[in-house]
């Protein structure tokens, strides 16, 4: 949805100049740098600050984006640490924030990281290699109830309890270290009828483990208000979600901020209670059908955008 993402952010980035001069975009999930490269090319005056918790992503994107010189900055942080990002870059606000959530294509393609169930690899799944918790730690140390909760809540896994029981039985024999053994377990535990109609049996479990290891939903919960509060008037936040838990969280956060604070029943907004934000998208937008056919990974994306229109109050 590259063109649509550009379209959603363009009014905010070109409010002062058509080439983006004077505007700053925060790419909160830099990854391999594809989005940043697109915006820096489209808007020759734009400044972009790329944020990522994955140092290998920053290293790769730094090489890719070196030709843009000091128009591009790189910060090794999580996207919920925007206060630290702004302090490091000596800015107080920005004109746009882009959050492309979940695991990146680059991370999926690096088999040794353990994100993909198609390859037998160490059960790692850390987006930041400096973090302590790995997917193996979750499988080998969580009690039954906590493991079942993670699989059910973060993976929407119907057979969370059965999987947790099987994991505990197997880890008593030998600790989990690689993804291949986990995938074999899931094939045994999940009924054949479900496997035939519900996609790959490991998909939901791997998603749940990745979210738990990287505290993705807790980070998103903190990142959304941090990003909106740092927008200049006219600035926009665009979020690309890839699973329902993320999208529901974005939907609720946006809805709360476009709602008037005036008590129900009054004919007009009281001073200071009018919303500071307005929705740019109506509902969640999806990739067009032709793109979903070309790129299977785009099938699950949901895009929402919000714009700041006032400064009545902060979060």
N, C-alpha and C positions, 0 to 999 in steps of 0.2 A: 504493500500500500504506500509505496514511497511518494508517489505524486499527491495522494490524499494527505499524507502527513505534512508535506510541504505546504499544501493549500491551507491547511488548518492553522499553521503557524505564521504564514506570510504576513497577515495584517499586523501581527504583533511585532514582527521583526523589521517591518518596513514603515513603521509609523513616522519615523524621522527622515529616513532616506530610502529610496527604492533599492539601493544596493546593500542595505543592512548596516550602513555606517552608523556607529554609535550604539548599536544593539548588541545584546549578549544573550546567547542561548546556552542553557545547561543541558548537556546530553548526559542524563543521570545514569545511563546504562550503556557505556561507550562500546563495549564488545570489541569487534574487529574494526570499528570506526566507519562503517558504511553510512550511517545516518549523518554523522559529522561531516564526512567527505561530501555528501550530497549538499548539505546546507552551505558549507564553505565555498563550494563551487557555484551554487546558484546565487549567493549573495556575497560579492567580493569584498564588502566592507564589514561583514559580520565577524564578531568574536565568538568562539565556542569554547566552553569549558567541559572537557570530557571527564566523567567520573566513573570509576569502576572499582569493585572490591578485588577483582582478579588481576594480579600484577602481570601475568602473561598476556592478558588482553591489552593492557596499557602498553606493554613493550611492542606488541605486534602493531597496534594502531599508531604508535609514535612513529614507526618506520613508514607506515602507509601515509601518514598525514604530515610528514616532515616538510613537504614543499610549501605548506601554508604558514610556516614561520611562527611569529609570535601571535598570530590570530588564533592559534590553537593552544590550549593549555591542558595538562593532564594531572589528575588528582587521584591518588590511591585512597579511596574512601567508599563506604556504602552510600547508596543514594538517600538514606535517611539521615545522613550526617551533613546536611546542607549548611548548617550554621558554621561548621568547621571549614567547609569548602569556601563559603563566602569570606570568612576571615582570612583564609590563606590567599585568596585572590584579591583581597582588599576592595570588595564591592558590597553594597548593601541591598541591591535588588537586581532583578534580571527581567528580560522581556519575554522569555520563553523557557519552558522546561519540557523535555521529552523523556518519558520513562517507557522503555521497551522491556517488559517484565519477563520473568522466567529464565530458563536456561538459553544461552545463545547458540546459534548454529555452530559457531566456532568451538564451543565447549562440547557440544554433541559429537562433533567430528573428531575430537581428540579422545580416542578410545581409552587411553590410559587414565583419563579422569574419572571413568566409571559412571558417567551420566546415562549412557546408552545401554539398553539391555540386549542389543544385537551382538555385542562383542563381550567376550569373557575378559574382565578387567578387575583391578582392585576396587573394592567397595569403598570409594572415597567420596565423591560428589561434592567436595568443598569448592565453592566459588573463590574463596580466599584460602590459599594454601597455608596461611599462617594460623587459621582457626584450628581449634582443638578437635571438635566433634566431627567424626566421619560416619558414613552410612554403616560401616562395620560396627562402630561403637553402638549405634542405635540397636542394631540387630542382636548384638552380643551382650548388652547390659540392661536394656529396658525391661521392666517387668511386663507380664502378659497384658495387664489392663492398659498400661501406658502405650505399649506397642500397638495394641488393637485400636486405641483412640487415634493415634497418629495415622494409621492406615485408613481408618474410617473417615476421619475429619478432613484430612488433607488429600486423600486419594479417592474418596467416595467409594471405597471398596466394600462390596456387599459381604465378602467372606473374610473380613478383617479378623474376627475372632478365631476362625479356623486357621488362617495363615499364621497368626501370632502363636497359637498352640503348636503348630508344626515347626515354627522357627525355634521355640524354646526346646522342643524335643531334639531337634537336630544340633543345636548349639551345645547341648549337654554331651553330645558325642564328639563334636569338633566345632571350634569357633568358625564363624563365617569370615572369609577373607576376600572372595572373588564373586563377581556378579553371576557367573555361570551356574554356580551351585544354587544361588537364590532363584534363578530362573527355572532350574530343574524342579525345585521345591514347589514353585507356583504352578507349574504344569501338573504336578501331582495333586495339589490341593484343590485347585479351581475346577469345578465340574466341566466335562467335555462340552455339554450343551452351551454353557456360558462362553467357553473358549471359542466356539464356532461363531458366535454372534456378537461378542463383546469386545472385539479387538484383541490385541496381544495381551495375554494374561499378566504380563509384568508391568504393563503401562501404568496402572494406578498405583501399584506398590512403589515403583521407582519415583513417580511424581511425589508421593507422600514422603518418602525418605529424603528426597532432595529439598523439599520445603522445610522439613524439620531440621536437617543439617545446617541449612543456611538462614534459618529463622526468617524466611521470606515474607510471611504474612505480618509478622511483628514489624519488620522493616518497612513494609508498605504502609501499615497503619500510621507509623510515625512520619513517613516521607510525604504523604499527601498533604497534611496541614503545613508541614515545613515548606513544601514547594509553593503552595498557594499563597502563604503569607509573605513569601519573598518576591512575588510577582509585582512589577510596577503596574500602575493603572494602565489598562490596555494590554497587559501581558497575558499570555495563555499557557496553560498546562495541558499537554496531550499525553494520554496513557494508553499503551497497547497491552492488553491482557490476553492470556492464553488459556486460562481455566476459570471456572465459574466462581471459585472462592475469591480470586483477585477481582474479577469484574464486579461482583456484588459489593465488595468493599469500596471500590472506586465509585460505583453508582450511589451508595449511601453517603459517602463523604461529599460528593458533588451536590446531591440533593439537599443535604443539610445547609450548604452554603448559599444556595439560591433561594432559600426560604426566608420570608420576612420574619423578623423577631417581634412584630407587633402582635399583641394578644388577639386571639380570634374574636370576630364580631365587630371590629372597628372598621369603618368604611375606607380609611386611608392609613398608610404607614405612619407611625409616629416618628418624629425626628430621631435619627440615630438607630432606627430599627430596620431600615431598608437593607436588602442584601447587597453585599459588596461584589457579588459574582453573578455571572449569567452563563447558562449552558450554551455551548457552541454547536454541539451535536445533539440530535434528537434520538435518545436511546443510544445503543451501542452499534457502531458501524462495522460491517464485515468486509473482508476482501471480496472483490468482484469474482464472479464464477470463473472467468477465464484465468485469473491469477491462481485461484484454488486448484485449477486443473494443471497449471504449470508447476506450481510449488505447493506440495502437500502440507508443508509446515505452516502455510498461511491460512489453512482451513479453519483453525480454531481462534484466530485473532479477533479481538473485540476492541474497538477504538472509541474512546470518549474524550471530549475536550471541554474546558471551562475557561472563561475569561474574567479577569478582575476589572471591575468597573468603578469601584469606590474604595475609600480607606476609612470607613466609619469605625471599624474595630478590627483588631487583630485576633489571632487564635490565642 
